[in-house]
Structure formats: C-alpha cells, structure tokens
Amino acid sequence: MNVLKWVKENHSSLESAALHFKISSPSTIYQWDRRFKSMGVNGLKTKRGRPPMGEHENTKREAKKNDKLKNVDQSEQERWM
C-alpha cells in the first residue's frame, strides 16, 4: 500500500518506484496496482508461504483426533454386528 501511495503522490514511474523501494521487478508493483483497483485493500492481502507453526500443528492434531474417532466408531460398529 505504501508503494502504491508513493507512486501516486510523486507521479513516478513503476521503474523508479521499484528502484526506490528495492523491489526486483516493476511488474510486481503493476500487479499490486491491478489487484488494488479491482479488489481494494483486501486484494493486496495474500496468504503465501508456510502457515505459522501453531496453525499447522493444530491442523495435524485435529486430523489425528478425527482418525481416532473414526477408528473407535468402526470398532464399535463391528462389536455390535
């Protein structure tokens, strides 16, 4: 958001903004601008990369709990049959 604001306030090109903010490619700023214009600030929020450790561990724990519950349910069904 700061980069897009700087470009607009200084009437600068994407190339000069990329140099100023040490962004490797001006096309990155162009993509940010397109997403901002089409989706607003939410368009600039992306979830990339690995999730935080806490979220990943919780997902694993939930999966293990669900597997255990399925196994218990199956053994109970077999016992009643």
N, C-alpha and C positions, 0 to 999 in steps of 0.2 A: 504494500500500500504506500509505503514511504517513497519507493522508487517512482511509482506512477504519479504521485503527488509532485515530486521533484521535477519530473519531465514536464508536467503541465505548467507548473509555476515558472520554470526557467525557459520554456519554449525551446527545449533542447531536442536533439535527435536521439533515437534509441541507441545509436552507437556511442554518443558522448555520455549518455547515462550509464551504459554498460561499463565504460572506462572509469567513470566517476565512482561507481559502486562496486567495481571489480567483479563484474558478472561476466562469465566467459563468453556468452553469446547474446547479442542484441535481440535475437529471435525469442529468447526467454521472456524478455520484457514485453515483446509483442504479444506473446501468448497470454501473459498476465493481463494485459490490457483488454484483449478479446474476452477473456473469462470475466473480468470485472464489468465490462459493458453488457454482457449477456446475463450474468447471474448475480452481479453485485459483489459485496464483500464475501459472501459465502462461496463464491466461485474461486476465491483465492485460497480458501482453506482446503487443503488436500491431506489425506492420510496416506503417506508414503513411508516406506521403510518398515522396520520391525516394530511391533507394538511394544509398549513398556512391559517390563518383566512381570509386573503384578497381573496385568490383564492376561498374559499368555499362560501363567501358572493357574489362574482361576479357571480358564477355559479347559485346561488339562484336567484339573480336579473335578470339574462338572462332568466331563466326559467319562472319567473313571467311576464316578458315583452312578451315572446312568447305566454304565455297563454292569456294575454290581447289582443294581436294581433289576435289570433285565435278567441276569443270571438267577437271582432269587425268585423272580416271577416264574421263570421256566421250571426251576426245580420244584416249586410249589405246585405247578400245573401237573408235572409228571407224578408227583406224590398222590394227587387226587384222581389220577386216571387209572 
